[in-house]
Amino acid sequence: MQDPNTSNQDDLIFKLDKDRSWLLENLDKGKWPELRRELAELERKISKLIISVQENNVDS
């Protein structure tokens, strides 16, 4: 049986990655040019967070 906390974390990471992907797709389409730099930085930070969490889950 899977730990409910792990399941919730997996669901949260999935949703976060989906939002990150949506943000990147819209930035690539040229949306929000005045905020592009800040939003691109946010996307990179979210990506690094997701990778870090996934790596820590593999180690556990």
Summary of the structure (lengths in Angstrom):
residues: 60
radius of gyration: 14.1
end to end distance: 16.0
largest distance: 47.7
contacts: 129
relative contact order: 0.14
helix: 87%
strand: 0%
